[in-house]
Amino acid sequence: MGCYQQLIVKPLTGDLRHDTYQFLVDNGRPDTAQHCLDVGDETRKIALQYGVDPNAAACSGYLHDISAVIPNEERIAAAKELGIEVLPEEEAFPMIIHQKLSRQMAINLFKVDDHQIVNAAGCHTTLRANPTELDKVLFVADKIAWDQPGNPPYLNEIKQALERSLDHACFSYIDYLWQRRQQLKVVHPWLRDAYYELRNKV
């Protein structure tokens, strides 16, 4: 496929942690490689706390940002080439479609056939309505083990909310964004759906 032609894709070893890390390093994203390891470790910890399969959780973390190897300006074209539905909000702000790209790349390049794992990767930025427990674990882990310098401004609140429930932790972050939605490039409809659903639950 055209969007993969420039990528270095080595034979799989069967160790997803190693394979995703090496893929990102080989394709010039060592920063993302480390972030994916950190998120994988965080997902495992949260999964154990909430009775979710820790190995599946870790795998979703390793995979969630593999699409970072596709430049932002090429993501919409890549998504369309791969048959991924592109929403108007994603067309306007291509960065946000990386979650869907990571899902498809997990299937195509890393041969992951566990729907729960790839679907969690596919909504890790925005969450979605009716999320699985694994979706929520990865969503929260990605926000705690974030990929920017320093600590995220919402870190204490989300960690405190995580002591109550996964739903409270997810809502803590989404509400943080919601209160600042006028400053966001777009409000993704999946995020909006998750906000209203969680607001009624917590």
ABEGO torsion letter per residue (X at the ends): XAAAAABBBBBBAGBAAAAAAAAAAAAGBAAAAAAAAAAAAAAAAAAAAAGBBAAAAAAAAAAAAAAAABBAAAAAAAAAAAGBBBBAAAAABAAAAAAAAAAAAAAAAAGBABAAAAAAAAAAAAEBBGBBAAAAAAAAAAAABBABBEBBAAAAAAAAAAAABAAAAAAAAAAAAAAAAAABABBBAAAAAAAAAAAAAX
